[in-house]
Amino acid sequence: MQFAIFMGIAAAMFLTYRFIAEGFFGSVINALTASDQQVSKETLDQFRWAQFISSVMTFIFPALAFAYLCHEKPIAFLGLKRNSKILIFLIVIFLLVAVQPFAIYMGQLNQGVNFGKVQGELQRLEQLYENAMKNFVRMDTFQDLIINLLIVAILPAVGEELFFRGALQNILERWTRIPWVAILLSSFAFAFLHGTFFKFLGIFTLGIVLGTLFYVTRNLWYNIFFHFLNNALALLATYYATRNDMLKKLAEDDYKMSLFAAITSLALTVAIFLLIRKRTPPQHVSSTSPTAAQFDIE
């Protein structure tokens, strides 16, 4: 029932946003489905407003609305704790760095997948989308970088973590009572809604890391911090791409990883999770009464 309520709220807000987007952000939709020609400043401004409204309506609002409707302590349910630890934030930085080679390697494997008869069409759509996004995150000045850090890094980090981890993963874990199933399902939804077939495994990998981080700590702030850093580093790589060959390869998803680097990355990631587990006492969700769900770290 909780899952049905949450998905109903999410679907209603998504349809409402689509109506708004088609009515007020038509040039953005056209640019996403048109050629790779450079977008105008007006379209770029519309894109930023569309991104802002999308984050609020399709991710933040459904999570908050569900939590307040179905739980006595909505903030605790979503994992927005007050007593976060600076040490864990620092460890999260190392976690982000450690997992990148493995995520990049998984992305490489994904790019080699052949989708058969629809391969050509999927590649064409992927290229159109990538060209449009390159235009939308175009940053000619430092002010553009700051704006994009807000619109493309901070807001999606907050919204997507509230939606996929704070709400969806919590609901699935209570429903299935199997944490790894909840992590995998919410990570699949996370990767699927990014709308890319050729980067799916890389995004799915990061989703599993984020899901595991939330399961281990029950503190969504660590997830938001990880997600923001990941998005911000991608933006910074794009902004400074012309000044450094390595950053240019990262910005264009052209940086290759070896199998050895991927295995080492995975081992380091697991070790860091074990360290985080030692620093945060085990916590479990309630499978009976949602109103009694509390995730305070002792």
C-alpha positions as CSV (number, residue, x, y, z in Angstrom):
1,M,0.0,0.0,0.0
2,Q,2.8,2.4,0.9
3,F,4.5,1.6,-2.5
4,A,1.3,2.2,-4.3
5,I,0.7,5.6,-2.6
6,F,4.3,6.7,-3.2
7,M,4.2,5.7,-6.9
8,G,0.8,7.4,-7.3
9,I,2.1,10.7,-5.9
10,A,5.3,10.4,-8.1
11,A,3.2,9.6,-11.2
12,A,0.8,12.5,-10.6
13,M,3.7,15.0,-10.1
14,F,5.5,13.7,-13.2
15,L,2.5,14.1,-15.4
16,T,1.9,17.6,-13.9
17,Y,5.5,18.5,-14.7
18,R,5.2,17.2,-18.2
19,F,2.2,19.4,-18.8
20,I,4.1,22.5,-17.5
21,A,7.2,21.6,-19.5
22,E,5.2,21.3,-22.8
23,G,3.4,24.6,-22.1
24,F,6.3,26.7,-20.9
25,F,9.6,25.0,-21.9
26,G,8.8,24.0,-25.5
27,S,12.2,25.2,-26.8
28,V,14.0,23.0,-24.3
29,I,12.1,19.9,-25.4
30,N,12.8,20.7,-29.1
31,A,16.5,21.2,-28.3
32,L,16.6,17.8,-26.6
33,T,15.2,16.1,-29.7
34,A,16.7,18.2,-32.5
35,S,20.2,18.4,-34.0
36,D,23.4,19.4,-32.3
37,Q,23.2,23.0,-33.1
38,Q,24.1,25.4,-30.3
39,V,21.2,26.5,-28.1
40,S,20.3,30.1,-27.6
41,K,20.8,31.9,-24.2
42,E,17.0,32.0,-23.9
43,T,16.7,28.2,-24.3
44,L,19.6,27.8,-21.8
45,D,17.8,29.9,-19.2
46,Q,14.6,27.9,-19.9
47,F,16.5,24.7,-19.4
48,R,17.8,25.8,-16.0
49,W,14.3,26.7,-14.9
50,A,13.0,23.4,-16.2
51,Q,15.7,21.5,-14.3
52,F,14.8,23.4,-11.1
53,I,11.1,22.7,-11.4
54,S,11.7,19.1,-12.3
55,S,13.9,18.4,-9.3
56,V,11.3,19.9,-7.0
57,M,8.2,18.5,-8.5
58,T,9.2,15.0,-9.6
59,F,11.7,14.1,-6.8
60,I,11.6,16.3,-3.8
61,F,7.8,16.9,-3.4
62,P,6.8,13.2,-3.9
63,A,9.3,12.0,-1.2
64,L,8.3,14.7,1.3
65,A,4.6,14.3,0.6
66,F,4.7,10.5,1.1
67,A,6.8,10.8,4.3
68,Y,4.4,13.4,5.8
69,L,1.3,11.5,4.8
70,C,2.4,8.0,5.9
71,H,4.8,8.5,8.8
72,E,4.6,10.1,12.2
73,K,8.2,11.2,12.0
74,P,8.8,12.0,8.3
75,I,12.2,13.6,8.7
76,A,13.5,10.5,10.6
77,F,11.9,8.2,8.0
78,L,13.8,10.0,5.1
79,G,17.1,9.8,7.0
80,L,17.6,13.6,7.4
81,K,19.5,13.4,10.7
82,R,20.9,16.2,12.8
83,N,23.8,14.3,14.3
84,S,26.0,13.7,11.3
85,K,29.7,13.0,11.8
86,I,32.4,15.0,10.1
87,L,34.6,11.9,10.0
88,I,32.0,10.0,7.9
89,F,31.8,12.9,5.5
90,L,35.6,12.7,5.0
91,I,35.4,9.0,4.5
92,V,32.7,9.5,1.9
93,I,35.1,11.6,-0.1
94,F,37.5,8.6,-0.2
95,L,34.6,6.3,-1.1
96,L,33.7,8.5,-4.1
97,V,37.3,8.5,-5.4
98,A,37.7,4.7,-4.7
99,V,34.6,3.6,-6.7
100,Q,35.2,5.8,-9.8
101,P,37.5,3.3,-11.6
102,F,35.1,0.5,-11.1
103,A,32.1,2.6,-12.3
104,I,34.0,3.8,-15.3
105,Y,35.0,0.2,-16.2
106,M,31.4,-0.9,-15.9
107,G,30.5,2.0,-18.2
108,Q,33.1,0.7,-20.7
109,L,31.5,-2.8,-20.6
110,N,28.1,-1.2,-21.2
111,Q,29.3,0.7,-24.3
112,G,30.3,-2.6,-25.8
113,V,26.8,-4.1,-25.5
114,N,25.0,-4.7,-28.8
115,F,21.2,-4.1,-28.7
116,G,20.6,-5.9,-32.0
117,K,18.2,-4.4,-34.4
118,V,17.6,-1.2,-32.3
119,Q,21.4,-0.6,-31.9
120,G,21.6,2.1,-34.6
121,E,18.5,4.0,-33.4
122,L,19.6,3.9,-29.7
123,Q,23.0,5.2,-30.7
124,R,21.4,8.0,-32.7
125,L,19.1,9.0,-29.8
126,E,22.1,8.8,-27.3
127,Q,24.2,11.1,-29.5
128,L,21.4,13.6,-29.9
129,Y,20.9,13.7,-26.1
130,E,24.6,14.0,-25.4
131,N,24.9,16.9,-27.9
132,A,22.0,18.7,-26.3
133,M,23.3,18.2,-22.8
134,K,26.7,19.5,-23.8
135,N,25.0,22.7,-25.0
136,F,22.9,22.9,-21.8
137,V,25.9,22.7,-19.5
138,R,27.9,25.1,-21.6
139,M,29.8,27.3,-19.2
140,D,31.4,30.4,-20.7
141,T,32.0,32.2,-17.4
142,F,32.6,31.3,-13.8
143,Q,29.1,32.5,-13.0
144,D,27.8,29.9,-15.4
145,L,29.7,27.3,-13.4
146,I,28.2,28.4,-10.1
147,I,24.7,28.4,-11.6
148,N,25.2,24.9,-12.9
149,L,26.6,23.7,-9.6
150,L,23.2,24.7,-8.1
151,I,20.9,23.4,-10.8
152,V,22.8,20.4,-12.1
153,A,24.7,19.3,-8.9
154,I,23.0,20.4,-5.7
155,L,19.3,20.1,-6.6
156,P,19.5,16.7,-8.3
157,A,21.6,15.4,-5.4
158,V,19.0,16.4,-2.9
159,G,16.0,15.5,-5.0
160,E,17.2,12.1,-6.3
161,E,18.5,11.0,-2.9
162,L,15.2,11.9,-1.2
163,F,13.3,10.0,-3.9
164,F,15.4,6.9,-4.6
165,R,17.0,6.3,-1.2
166,G,15.1,8.2,1.5
167,A,11.7,7.1,0.1
168,L,11.8,4.3,-2.5
169,Q,14.6,2.2,-0.9
170,N,13.0,2.5,2.5
171,I,9.6,1.4,1.2
172,L,11.1,-1.5,-0.7
173,E,13.1,-2.7,2.3
174,R,10.0,-2.6,4.5
175,W,8.1,-4.5,1.9
176,T,10.6,-7.2,0.9
177,R,12.4,-7.3,4.2
178,I,15.6,-8.0,2.2
179,P,17.9,-5.0,2.1
180,W,19.9,-6.1,-1.0
181,V,16.8,-6.5,-3.0
182,A,15.6,-3.0,-2.0
183,I,19.1,-1.6,-3.0
184,L,19.1,-3.3,-6.3
185,L,15.6,-2.3,-7.3
186,S,16.0,1.3,-6.3
187,S,19.4,1.4,-8.0
188,F,17.8,0.0,-11.2
189,A,15.1,2.6,-11.1
190,F,17.7,5.3,-10.5
191,A,19.7,4.2,-13.5
192,F,16.7,3.7,-15.8
193,L,15.3,7.1,-15.1
194,H,18.5,8.7,-16.3
195,G,17.4,7.7,-19.7
196,T,20.6,6.3,-21.2
197,F,21.2,2.8,-22.4
198,F,25.0,3.1,-23.0
199,K,25.8,4.4,-19.5
200,F,23.3,2.4,-17.6
201,L,25.8,0.0,-15.8
202,G,28.0,2.9,-14.7
203,I,25.0,4.8,-13.2
204,F,23.6,1.5,-11.8
205,T,27.0,0.9,-10.0
206,L,26.9,4.3,-8.4
207,G,23.3,3.7,-7.4
208,I,24.3,0.5,-5.6
209,V,27.0,2.4,-3.8
210,L,24.6,5.1,-2.7
211,G,22.0,2.5,-1.7
212,T,24.6,0.7,0.4
213,L,25.8,3.9,2.0
214,F,22.2,4.7,3.1
215,Y,21.6,1.2,4.3
216,V,24.8,1.3,6.4
217,T,24.5,4.8,7.9
218,R,20.7,5.5,7.7
219,N,21.8,9.1,7.2
220,L,20.8,10.7,3.9
221,W,23.1,13.7,4.3
222,Y,26.1,11.4,3.5
223,N,24.3,10.3,0.3
224,I,23.5,13.9,-0.7
225,F,27.1,14.8,-0.1
226,F,28.4,11.9,-2.2
227,H,25.9,12.6,-5.0
228,F,26.7,16.3,-5.0
229,L,30.5,15.7,-5.2
230,N,30.0,13.3,-8.1
231,N,27.9,15.8,-10.1
232,A,30.2,18.7,-9.2
233,L,33.3,16.9,-10.3
234,A,31.7,16.1,-13.6
235,L,30.9,19.8,-14.1
236,L,34.3,20.9,-13.1
237,A,35.9,18.4,-15.5
238,T,33.7,19.9,-18.2
239,Y,34.5,23.5,-17.2
240,Y,38.3,22.9,-17.2
241,A,38.4,20.3,-20.0
242,T,40.2,22.6,-22.4
243,R,43.1,23.0,-19.9
244,N,43.9,19.4,-19.2
245,D,43.9,16.3,-21.4
246,M,42.8,13.9,-18.6
247,L,39.9,16.2,-17.7
248,K,38.9,16.4,-21.3
249,K,38.8,12.6,-21.5
250,L,36.7,12.4,-18.3
251,A,34.3,15.1,-19.5
252,E,33.8,13.2,-22.8
253,D,33.6,9.7,-21.1
254,D,36.7,8.7,-23.0
255,Y,38.9,7.7,-20.1
256,K,39.6,4.0,-20.1
257,M,40.2,1.7,-17.1
258,S,41.9,-1.7,-17.0
259,L,40.4,-4.8,-15.3
260,F,43.1,-4.6,-12.7
261,A,42.2,-1.0,-11.8
262,A,38.5,-2.0,-11.6
263,I,39.2,-4.9,-9.3
264,T,41.4,-2.7,-7.1
265,S,38.7,-0.1,-7.0
266,L,36.0,-2.6,-6.0
267,A,38.3,-4.0,-3.2
268,L,38.9,-0.4,-1.9
269,T,35.2,0.4,-2.0
270,V,34.3,-2.7,0.0
271,A,37.1,-1.9,2.6
272,I,35.8,1.7,3.0
273,F,32.3,0.4,3.5
274,L,33.6,-1.9,6.3
275,L,35.3,1.1,7.8
276,I,32.0,3.1,7.7
277,R,30.2,0.2,9.2
278,K,32.6,0.2,12.2
279,R,32.1,3.9,12.7
280,T,28.3,3.6,12.6
281,P,26.3,1.1,14.7
282,P,24.0,-1.4,12.9
283,Q,20.5,0.0,12.3
284,H,17.4,-1.7,10.9
285,V,14.1,-0.5,9.6
286,S,10.9,-1.4,11.2
287,S,8.9,-3.9,9.2
288,T,5.7,-3.5,11.2
289,S,4.7,0.0,12.2
290,P,5.9,2.9,10.0
291,T,4.9,5.4,12.6
292,A,7.5,3.9,15.0
293,A,10.3,4.0,12.5
294,Q,13.3,5.9,14.0
295,F,16.8,5.9,12.7
296,D,18.7,7.9,15.3
297,I,22.4,7.1,15.6
298,E,23.2,6.3,19.2
